[in-house]
């Protein structure tokens, strides 16, 4: 009887999956949960689209004729130059939302419920960042359609263009881990939103996203040329074929090899901030 009971008990207990397999499975489950939540709250996605569309319209038609790019002040030339910067800004500004979402889960005690489950610790953060990546990709698709409407075009092949969008999404995913760390380090979602935007503004504006870096003071120009944001923008422009004729490419290594620099920066940011975020998560839920 006891032996039979022991056998039944053993059969009733599910076997634990391997470490990597369990981590992947749990991450996908958490990502699915967050995607379902986004679908049920569509205003979050809608409001996330409004800001980048406003930037496209404002920069294209308000500043388009007053900023010289490659020696030309033609608004159409500036629109081609601008769009890679707007795309990059959009994927990086999603960082604030990622941080706020994690802070909200912490504030409501949802993370404590996850902790009570037999799941990989890092899966909560990985699942959240993957869900944010999907939302960012959808936003990027809509934004690209708006860009085409205002006159933006891809002048190279489809594969090159897809490579440009892939680098943009990889940068956005890398920055979402910075947002995750911020969300775990503050007490409220409001603080996470503010903290997630404070560092993004200088990062995006001290770059080549909206104006050529050669017009900046020496110190700011050096920062802009080695900015991971600038490397991704430059790589996207090259892959899209949006660099104006006569545009002077800076001599800094990231500007001469932007695709490689963008990839290296993104991988490095993911490696560092994922490790810090998981460590912070474990200490916060210990």
Secondary structure, DSSP 8 states (H G I E B T S, - for coil): -HHHHHHHHHHHS-----HHHHHHHHHHHHHHHHHHHHHH-HHHHHHHHHHHHHHHHHHHHTSTTTS-BTTB--HHHHHHHHHHHHHHHHHHHHHHHHHHHHHHHHHHTHHHHHHTSSS-TTHHHHHHHHHHHHHHHHHHHHHHHHHHHTT----S-HHHHHHHHHHHHHHHHHHHHHHHHHHHHSSSHHHHHHHHHHHHHHHHHSSSSSS-GGGS-HHHHHHHHT-HHHHHHHHHHHHHT---TT----SSHHHHSHHHHHHHHHHHHHHHHHHHHHHHHHHHT-
